[in-house]
Amino acid sequence: MKICTTILLTAAVGFGILMVSGCETEAQTKAAWGTAIGAGAGQLIGGDTKATMIGAGVGAGAGYIWGSMDDKKKEQQVQTQAQTVQNDANTVTVWITNSNGSKTPVKLTKTASGGYVGPRGEMYDTMPTEEQLKKVYGF
């Protein structure tokens, strides 16, 4: 009986590793690993085919749910990075020189119409000069 368990566990882990090599998402990868680990755990706990199959099913489901959460996190990170890149492409920083010689950065956002919006929501039809910005943000 011990040889049968070892063979089954080895086959389940081997099958899981083969499944992992072709997976495109974390959900697929973790479902495959969950299947292999669940099958092994089911065999160790129950010692029969039914326990092995139940373990494989539970492991696959748990792995898929866990992997899906990771996939969603990655997608959110990609979207956030894309939004940051887009925002950076539409942002211009103008440094104004204050009366004491210090510098103040003013970030302007370019609008679709070609104008600019300042940090306080003020609108400019064209790129504002340092003097225009100094009146609002300088000292």
One Martini backbone bead per residue (centre of mass of N, CA, C, O) as a GRO file, in nm:
protein
  139
    1MET     BB    1   0.056   0.064  -0.019
    2LYS     BB    2   0.300   0.260  -0.004
    3ILE     BB    3   0.375   0.247  -0.305
    4CYS     BB    4   0.111   0.360  -0.417
    5THR     BB    5   0.130   0.634  -0.280
    6THR     BB    6   0.397   0.724  -0.404
    7ILE     BB    7   0.310   0.706  -0.698
    8LEU     BB    8   0.068   0.898  -0.682
    9LEU     BB    9   0.219   1.144  -0.574
   10THR     BB   10   0.424   1.165  -0.802
   11ALA     BB   11   0.216   1.197  -1.029
   12ALA     BB   12   0.077   1.451  -0.923
   13VAL     BB   13   0.327   1.633  -0.917
   14GLY     BB   14   0.408   1.594  -1.211
   15PHE     BB   15   0.144   1.699  -1.331
   16GLY     BB   16   0.160   1.979  -1.202
   17ILE     BB   17   0.424   2.066  -1.338
   18LEU     BB   18   0.320   2.041  -1.626
   19MET     BB   19   0.091   2.248  -1.594
   20VAL     BB   20   0.267   2.497  -1.520
   21SER     BB   21   0.435   2.527  -1.790
   22GLY     BB   22   0.141   2.624  -1.956
   23CYS     BB   23   0.069   2.874  -1.798
   24GLU     BB   24  -0.076   3.214  -1.810
   25THR     BB   25  -0.189   3.220  -1.519
   26GLU     BB   26  -0.226   3.221  -1.184
   27ALA     BB   27  -0.481   3.050  -1.174
   28GLN     BB   28  -0.365   2.809  -1.327
   29THR     BB   29  -0.113   2.755  -1.160
   30LYS     BB   30  -0.257   2.727  -0.876
   31ALA     BB   31  -0.446   2.500  -0.962
   32ALA     BB   32  -0.229   2.294  -1.024
   33TRP     BB   33  -0.095   2.295  -0.749
   34GLY     BB   34  -0.351   2.232  -0.587
   35THR     BB   35  -0.400   1.957  -0.710
   36ALA     BB   36  -0.136   1.821  -0.623
   37ILE     BB   37  -0.153   1.882  -0.321
   38GLY     BB   38  -0.439   1.773  -0.268
   39ALA     BB   39  -0.385   1.483  -0.358
   40GLY     BB   40  -0.164   1.424  -0.153
   41ALA     BB   41  -0.328   1.492   0.100
   42GLY     BB   42  -0.562   1.296   0.050
   43GLN     BB   43  -0.388   1.040   0.057
   44LEU     BB   44  -0.267   1.081   0.342
   45ILE     BB   45  -0.541   1.101   0.493
   46GLY     BB   46  -0.726   0.863   0.346
   47GLY     BB   47  -0.584   0.633   0.145
   48ASP     BB   48  -0.764   0.696  -0.118
   49THR     BB   49  -0.915   0.784  -0.407
   50LYS     BB   50  -1.133   0.966  -0.296
   51ALA     BB   51  -0.945   1.150  -0.128
   52THR     BB   52  -0.771   1.237  -0.368
   53MET     BB   53  -0.999   1.373  -0.533
   54ILE     BB   54  -1.092   1.571  -0.323
   55GLY     BB   55  -0.820   1.711  -0.284
   56ALA     BB   56  -0.790   1.802  -0.578
   57GLY     BB   57  -1.047   1.976  -0.590
   58VAL     BB   58  -0.987   2.166  -0.355
   59GLY     BB   59  -0.710   2.260  -0.454
   60ALA     BB   60  -0.802   2.379  -0.723
   61GLY     BB   61  -1.001   2.586  -0.612
   62ALA     BB   62  -0.809   2.737  -0.422
   63GLY     BB   63  -0.595   2.807  -0.635
   64TYR     BB   64  -0.779   2.967  -0.825
   65ILE     BB   65  -0.865   3.187  -0.629
   66TRP     BB   66  -0.585   3.288  -0.559
   67GLY     BB   67  -0.494   3.347  -0.854
   68SER     BB   68  -0.719   3.551  -0.922
   69MET     BB   69  -0.632   3.765  -0.720
   70ASP     BB   70  -0.353   3.809  -0.848
   71ASP     BB   71  -0.453   3.892  -1.128
   72LYS     BB   72  -0.608   4.144  -1.032
   73LYS     BB   73  -0.366   4.292  -0.911
   74LYS     BB   74  -0.201   4.308  -1.172
   75GLU     BB   75  -0.411   4.465  -1.338
   76GLN     BB   76  -0.417   4.712  -1.152
   77GLN     BB   77  -0.117   4.782  -1.185
   78VAL     BB   78  -0.123   4.828  -1.489
   79GLN     BB   79  -0.336   5.053  -1.487
   80THR     BB   80  -0.182   5.245  -1.303
   81GLN     BB   81   0.069   5.272  -1.482
   82ALA     BB   82  -0.077   5.379  -1.733
   83GLN     BB   83  -0.194   5.631  -1.595
   84THR     BB   84   0.077   5.753  -1.510
   85VAL     BB   85   0.193   5.784  -1.792
   86GLN     BB   86  -0.031   5.964  -1.900
   87ASN     BB   87  -0.004   6.188  -1.690
   88ASP     BB   88   0.297   6.253  -1.747
   89ALA     BB   89   0.247   6.336  -2.050
   90ASN     BB   90   0.035   6.582  -1.935
   91THR     BB   91   0.285   6.697  -1.768
   92VAL     BB   92   0.408   7.014  -1.638
   93THR     BB   93   0.702   7.162  -1.503
   94VAL     BB   94   0.729   7.470  -1.327
   95TRP     BB   95   0.987   7.686  -1.224
   96ILE     BB   96   0.984   7.915  -0.966
   97THR     BB   97   1.119   8.222  -0.857
   98ASN     BB   98   1.176   8.356  -0.567
   99SER     BB   99   1.270   8.626  -0.370
  100ASN     BB  100   1.487   8.419  -0.209
  101GLY     BB  101   1.565   8.191  -0.453
  102SER     BB  102   1.368   7.993  -0.447
  103LYS     BB  103   1.191   7.699  -0.555
  104THR     BB  104   0.877   7.630  -0.737
  105PRO     BB  105   0.667   7.383  -0.818
  106VAL     BB  106   0.451   7.363  -1.118
  107LYS     BB  107   0.179   7.168  -1.208
  108LEU     BB  108   0.072   7.102  -1.536
  109THR     BB  109  -0.222   7.033  -1.732
  110LYS     BB  110  -0.300   6.910  -2.026
  111THR     BB  111  -0.535   6.967  -2.260
  112ALA     BB  112  -0.721   6.883  -2.536
  113SER     BB  113  -0.721   7.203  -2.635
  114GLY     BB  114  -0.412   7.310  -2.530
  115GLY     BB  115  -0.424   7.375  -2.252
  116TYR     BB  116  -0.406   7.469  -1.897
  117VAL     BB  117  -0.382   7.330  -1.560
  118GLY     BB  118  -0.370   7.405  -1.244
  119PRO     BB  119  -0.359   7.301  -0.913
  120ARG     BB  120  -0.624   7.508  -0.858
  121GLY     BB  121  -0.788   7.509  -1.154
  122GLU     BB  122  -0.662   7.694  -1.340
  123MET     BB  123  -0.680   7.855  -1.656
  124TYR     BB  124  -0.498   7.813  -1.971
  125ASP     BB  125  -0.460   7.865  -2.309
  126THR     BB  126  -0.158   7.871  -2.249
  127MET     BB  127   0.150   7.870  -2.163
  128PRO     BB  128   0.260   7.980  -1.883
  129THR     BB  129   0.435   8.197  -1.722
  130GLU     BB  130   0.628   8.264  -1.458
  131GLU     BB  131   0.478   8.528  -1.380
  132GLN     BB  132   0.193   8.410  -1.365
  133LEU     BB  133   0.265   8.193  -1.145
  134LYS     BB  134   0.386   8.380  -0.924
  135LYS     BB  135   0.114   8.513  -0.838
  136VAL     BB  136   0.008   8.227  -0.718
  137TYR     BB  137   0.296   8.055  -0.609
  138GLY     BB  138   0.459   8.283  -0.509
  139PHE     BB  139   0.704   8.530  -0.314
   0.00000   0.00000   0.00000
